[in-house]
């Protein structure tokens, strides 16, 4: 894995995701020059860890997320992707024991997508 600065990982994220690095206000941001950058938050009402944005070593951040779920006694971790969920399901389900429980549909243009999201299962 390439070593990058904090700003370097943000540039990497924005280039590859075609999205702005804009973690929610209530999120925690972790950075490792060798592993990348991730933002996450815990929704105590739903008992879920949300991984909001991530760049770098996905396996590393996935394992860290699982550890947080266990430590905090949460029921689930939710991650979002712009990649084809069918590909992720085939590849990751066997490897990590995950299941895809739904897809997310954005309503609105690029400027409004974050504000108008509904999750369906």
PyMOL commands that set and color helices and strands:
alter all, ss='L'
color gray80, all
select helices_A, chain A and resi 6-17+58-72+85-96
alter helices_A, ss='H'
color red, helices_A
select strands_A, chain A and resi 28-32+36-43+48-56+76-79+103-106+117-120
alter strands_A, ss='S'
color yellow, strands_A
deselect
rebuild
show_as cartoon
